Amino acid sequence: MVLFFCFVHGQEQKNITVHKIMKLMGSRFEITVIAPNEEIGYINIDEAVAEITRIEKMISSWDEDSETSLINKNAGIKPVKVSKELFMLLQRARQISEITDGAFDVTYASMDAVWKFDGSMKYPPTESEIKKSVSKVGYEDMILDPVANTVFLRKKGMKIGLGGIGKGYAADKAKEFLISKQVEGGIINAGGDLTTWGTKVTGEKWLIGIANPLSKDKMFSWLPVVESSVATSGNYEKFVVFNGEKYTHVIDPRTGYPSSGIKSVSIFAKSAELCDALATAVFIMGKETGLSLVNQLGGTEVIIVDSDNKFHKSSGILFDSDP
């Protein structure tokens, strides 16, 4: 599933739409704000970028000086005292791991890459190679001490990576910052994790386009997104086929095996952080289990496209599910 968002430039309205595309956190970010004029709009966008950059410095495992890197360096050695902000993010990540039975797991970064999706694989990895690849993965071995504000990875070689939740969190924080600056409306698209507030300059709602899986150039449906977020986990190009079975590049951190049976998952919720984490988790959990989970969560919806291009949706999504 491909997501599109649309906005209309104001003509006679007092405010205008200001839009900028840039690379942040290793992904394409698009920030759109409603502003009185271009100058103020670009100042607002620059301030949002500064907030996203601050978060990246805290959570990036590529930055050797980040808090996340410090936790990873001390795996199996000692607990690391971290900022309240990072501690709470990891606490929420752990809660998502618990409700998804480990389908979402920030310790996935400990996985050895035994699957290759660049065309070089001629045979699947052996069972023992796969088992070994996930031997250090397990959110239960991430010990969080709320009194001391410390994080401890029990096993040597364990690593946390916030790639499955970080962009959504950054989008939420940038939105929160812009709202505090009285920015009336906008969209932040953090590499496909999207959050909105307010309305277009015309007063109309922001719309998310759901692409028809049978024709990516056509919109299957437009959904209004009000003060809300959406994230998609999709598999369109990266996969391998063995014995007639198609395996995606999304690996289940519990088993080390690639997911199969789903093409894309789009999660709708208030928080982009939750959407980001749940999109991958539901992709891994599969259609039935994923739908069952989302239907139990308040204020959260899902659209799943399976490998046969069939739509499945949670109870709160109101459109005809045949493309």
N, C-alpha and C positions, 0 to 999 in steps of 0.2 A: 504494500500500500504506500502511495506517495501522498504526502500532505502538502497542501498549498495554502497560503493565506492571502487575502486580498484586502486592499485598502483603497480609498478614493481620495484623491487630492482635492482640497477645498478650493472653491472658486470665489464664492461670495461670503464664505464664512469668515469670522474674525480670526480663527486659528488656522494654522496650516499643518501639513504632514511633513515631517523631516525623517529621512531614512538613511541609514549608513550600513555598509557591509564591511566586515573585517575578519581577520583570523585571530582567534583567542582560544586558549586551552587546546590548541592543536586542531580546532574545528572552525567551520564557517559560522560566524555569528552575524545576525541581522537585527539591528535595533531600530525601531520605528517609534517616534514620539509625536504627540500633538503639542504644538507650541505656538506662542503668539507671533514668532518670526523665526527665520532660519538661524540667525545668530544664537538665540536662546536655545533653540532645538539642538544645535550641534554642541553647545556647552553642556546641556543635559546628557547627551549621548556620551560625551567625553568623561563626564563624572561617573556614568554607569560603567564605562570601560575600566575606569580606575578601581571601582569596587570589584569587578570580575577579576582583574589582575591581582588584587589583594588576596582574593579567595584562592586563585590558582597557586600563588606563592605558598599558601598554607597547606594545600592538599596535594600538590603535585609530587608524585614519587620520582619524577625525572629531576627535580630540583634537590640537590644534595643537602641544601640547608633547610628544607621544609620540615615541618613537624612530622609529616607522614614518613619521610625518609629516616628521621631520627628513630621513630618507632620500629621501622624495618631493620635498621642497623643493630638495634638492641634485642631483636627476636631471640628468645631462649636465654637471654642474659639478664635483663632487668626491666622493670616497668619504667615508662617514660612519662613525665609530667607534661601535659599539653594544655593549650588554651581551652577555656570553657566552650568556646564556639566549636572547635574540632571535636571535643569530647561529646558534646550533645549530638553532633552530626553522626558520629560513630555509634552512639547509643540508639539513634533512630534507625541507622542501617542495620544494627543487630536485631531490632524489633521486626524489620521487614524480613530479615533472614528467618526469624522464628515463624512468622505467619506464612511464609512460602516454603517452609521445611527445607531451607538451605538452597533453593533454586536461585535466590539472590544471595551473594556472599562476597563481602569486600575482601576476604582472604583468597579470592580466586587468583590474585596476582602471584600466588605461590605455585600455580600450575606450570608444569613443563609443557612446552608446545610440541606435542608429539604428532599432532595433525597438521598437515600443510594444505593450504587452499590456493596455492599458486600454480597448480598444474604439475608439480614435481612428484606427487605421491603416486606410486604404482600399486602399492599394497597398503591395506590399513595397518595401523600399529598393532602389536600383539597385546593380548589381554594383560600380561604382566607389565608392559610398558605403560599402558593406560592406567592401571592401578597405581603404579609408582608416580605417574604424573600428578595425581591428586592427593598424594600421601601427606602433604603439608597443608592441604586446604581444610578449613573447618572453623566456622565462626565461633563455635563453642570454645575454641582455644584462644580467642581474643578476650582477655580478661580486662574488664572495665571497672575501675574503682572510683565511685562517685564522691567519696570522701576526700581522697588524695588527688582526684582528677588525673589519674594515671591510666595508661594503656599498656598492656603487656601481652606480647605474642608468645605463647608457651613454648613452641617448637623452634629450634634453630632452622633458619632457611625459610621461615614463614614470612609472608609479605602481605600488606594490605594495599589495595589500589582502589581509588574512589572514582574510577572512570565510569562506573555504572550508575552513579548518583550525583557526581560533582557538577556536571553541566546544568542539571536541573536545579541544584542548590544555588549555583551562581546566578541563574536566571531569576529565581525567587528573590535573592538578595538585591539584585540590581533593580528589580521591579519595586521592591519595598523601599529602596533608596529614592527612586524617582517619584513614587507616591508621596514620600516625606517632603519632597521638593515641590509639591503641588503640581506635578505634571499630570494633566487631566486624563490622558489616555495613551495607550501604546501597545506594542507587541515586542517581546524579546524572543528571538528564535535562536536558541543555543544549539547549533548543530542538529536540529530536528526536535529538540525539546523546546516547546513553545508555551509562553505564558502571556496573558493579555490583561488589560484593565481599561476601564472607561469605554468610550466608543470612538468611532471614526469622527472626523470633523463634521460629517453630515448628520451625526446623531445616530447613525445606524450601527448595528452590532458588528463586531469583527466576525469573519466567517472562515471556517476551516474546510478546505475541499478534500473530499475522500475520492481518490482516483479509482476508476473502474479497473480491476485487476486484468480484465480481458482487453483493455485498451488504455494504456497509461496516459494518452493524450486527452482522454475524456473524463470529465468529472462524473462520478456516480452520484454524489450527494454533497450538498453544502450544509454544514452544521454551524449554527451560531455558538460562539464561545464567549461567555460573559464572565468577567472577573475569574477566569479559569485557565487551565493548562492542559496540554496534550503532549504525549511523547509516543514515538513509534519505534519499534524494533522490527527490522525487516531483513529478509534474505532474498536478494534478487540475483546476485552474480557469484558470490563466494560459496561454493559447495563442491562436494565430491560425490561420485556415484560408485558404489561397490555392490556387486551381486544384485543389481537392479534397484538398490535402495539409495535414495538421495539423502546426504547428510549436510547440514548447514554449518557455517563457520561459528555458530553460537554453541559453545561447549557447556554442558551441564557440569557445574563445579563439584557436584556430589559424586558423579560417576566417571567423568573424563570423556564421556561419549558425546558426540554432536547431537543436537536436537533434530528431530525430523517431524514432518506432518503439518508444519505451519509455515506460511509465507510471510505474514506480518501480523503484528499486534499493535493496536493503538489504544493507549490508556488516557482517559479523561478524568481529571480531578482538580481540586483547588490548587494543590501544590505541584509545581513542575518537578520538584525533588522526588515526590512519591510516584509521579507518572514515569519518570526516568527509570527508577528502580523496578517498578512493577512491570514495565513493558518487556524487559529482558526476562524477568522471572516467569511471567505468564507464557512467554515464548517457549521457555524450557519446560514448564509444568505440563503444557499440552492443553488442547481445547477444552475438554470436560473439566479437568481440575482447575484450570485457569478461570473459566467462566464461573464455576462454583465459588471460588475464592472471591472474585470481584463482586458477585451478587450478594455476598455477605458483608462487604465493606460499604459503609455509608458514604455517599457523595462521590462514588467512584464508578466509572463505566468503562467498557471495553468493546472494541470491534476487532474480531479476529478473521483473517483471511487464511483458509487452510490451503494445503498443497494442491487441492482440486479447484482452487479459485472460488470456493464457496464462502459466503459471509456468515459469521456467527456473532451475535451481539448480546450484551448484558441486558437486563430487564428495563433499564432506564433509557436505552437508545431507541428513539422513535423514528424509524424509517423502514421501508420495505427492504428486506435483506437479500433480494434477488437482483443482481446487476442487470 
